[in-house]
């Protein structure tokens, strides 16, 4: 039962190895078996014909998931250079029957949770993979051959052979089979009893093939399994291993896969370190090093680096020299990367990292034909992607949207609806072209796992719009806190789910009426205010939402002062201060519809600023917000600061007041630069703090002033060095201190104002 012996042809491979793929193809050409059996779940047999469709382009993966729980799923990835894919395509090209023989996914997905997680982490079990076994088969064989690096050994003995005509394509399989036999004798199942069950099922499938095709069939499987499939075992013993296995109903389909997800660094146990490099070796029929370094040069030129043909020639020579010095038959990945770094990257690791990311690993995304089974939601998503010309790509890219354009607004709605369904194809990010409610920037990246998320979301509906609407209504009913409902209302407006809004608003009104925690009310209001703003931009009727927001704001104005004076600790005061900032911004958005709201909120801030029982951080923030809004004169600000920093005030409370007033990254440093009276008050308080108390408040002060821009800190240092008030004294004497003019230059200020006006109107 081995190459060159009576019995089926057993071809033990390393999954995703181009050398193994070439050898499998050559061995099948030599043997011409009547059937081909491949390691994989038998549920995939019904989908094998799709591999021959024009729309199928690897890398792809066979996806199996529990019918009643799509989140319980497993993948069997296949690349163009995978030996299993080579065997599959060889059989289809010659009308030879081909079947999967591994343990059915129905049993794999019904296994206990720990076993199922192990299966998914290891990917395709049975491969020559270091991560899946206590013993590293490649490592043992490499050390036996005198190699320190298993990957170098594998390249030299497998990947670099077969570039020309292979004289005996079965010899390598015979050698690998013997080596695996010795390892299995030494290590047994290597602590993986699950492999014994899988191998029992493979033998059962092989017996069925023997009854149909005799001994004239081939088996392509992980090399680790070859000794177990070759060894004799009774039918009764195999049936005993398979008896009583748990089982679930499963559904299978093909899904696109990526080279990045084939990489071992991504957590795939059967993965390889360099899928992009392996794909190149498999596709390049001759001169692989020259063609590879030409690709490297093309990539670097795209990044505006000066790389000429002479660089390529010299890099090839260096790679060949390195291989000769190291006694390798051909330059491998290590030699080509070292040559590229030295010749094309000027010794820098920065462009080398780009080469490793884009070429050594790569972002190639496969394709599957439309005929592949899919849940209705996936089909609707595919139609929407095509109509909007939003192509799913594995490489991260930024998408700038102008919501004033119908096509961009439709793309935004689709991405927001998918996020609500848990399909995070795109994530919002900061815009580089400006700000404003009509601009959005998304970072798109399609990961294979999103196919599972789409299948999971299929329980909510058959279209993206219908599923997102049903999901929003369900989330509103299940929400436990007011903040969850307000965030959901905002997402509904962003996603244009007008049919879900009534249910969400009912839940919002109910929870807002019952919630008495002012912190939760304050946390919820900013999301409502943003929702109203986005609703206006997208043309959504949000009158009911505005009513709820107005009522919420009124309750906050009434309940906030007592809550702030209720003996808050430092953490509680810091949290509430953050909520006050959020409410202040929300009031600015809501004041257009209710001008009196701003006055009522200002009265609340005045109350907080003057009440001694309120923590210093909150009082300082209230003063700062009033000052920024022009509702507090400079003299009154100095008076309140003087009271907060008086000798009678506790140092910790005074330091908190300074953090609330001048911290938070809200321009507090700039304010102190231009108002030396306030800076003088802080300076005078600081030098009067006792030594013991100074040590206690130092971390708080460092956090406050450390958040300033370096230029602001430098200017403040200069002012303190000269002494606060030096500028005013110099101005009174008719001279200006260094860096300052004696008076405002109105002409220069007007020019700056014109530029600022242009920038603001352009946005």
Buried (B, 14 or more C-beta within 10 A) or exposed (E): BBBEEEBBBBBBBBBBBBBBBBBBBBBBEBBEBBBBBBBBBBBBBEBBEBBEBEEBBBBBBBBBBBEEEBEBBBBBBBBBBBBBBBBBBBBBEEEBBBBBBBBBBBBBBBBEEEEBEBBBEBBBBBBBBBBBBEEBBBBBBBEEEEBEEBBBBBBBBBBBBBBEEBEEBBBBBBBBBEBBBEBBEEBEBBEBEBBBBBBBBBBBBBEEBBEEBEEBBBBBBBBBBBBBBBEEBEEEEBEEBBEEBEEBEBBBBBBBBBBBBBBBEBEBBBBBEBBBBBBBBBEBEEEBBBBBBBBBBEBBEEEEBEBEEEBBEBBBEBBBEBBEEEEBEBBBBBBBBBBBBBBBBEEEEEBBEBBBBBBBBBBBBBBBBEEBBBBEBBBBBBEBBEEBEBEBBBBEEEBEBBBEEEEBBBBBBBBBBBBBBEBBBBEBEEBEEEEEEBBBBBBBBBBBBBBBBBBBBBBBBEBBBBBBBBBBBBBBEEBEBBBBBBBBBBBBBBBBBBBBBEBBBBBBBEBBEEBEEBBBBBBBBBBBBBBBBBBBBBEBEBEBBBEBBBEBBEBBBEBBBEBBBEEBEEEBBBBBBBBBBBBBBBBBBBBEEBEEBBEBBBEBBBBBBEBEEBBBBBBBBBBBBBBEBEBBEEEBBBEBBBBBBEEEBEBBBBBBBBBBBBBBEBBBBBBBBEBBBBBBBBBEBBEEBEEEBBEEBEEBBEEBBEBBEEEBBEBBEBBBEBEBBBBEEBBEEEEEBEEEEBEEEEEEEEEEEEEEEEEEEEE
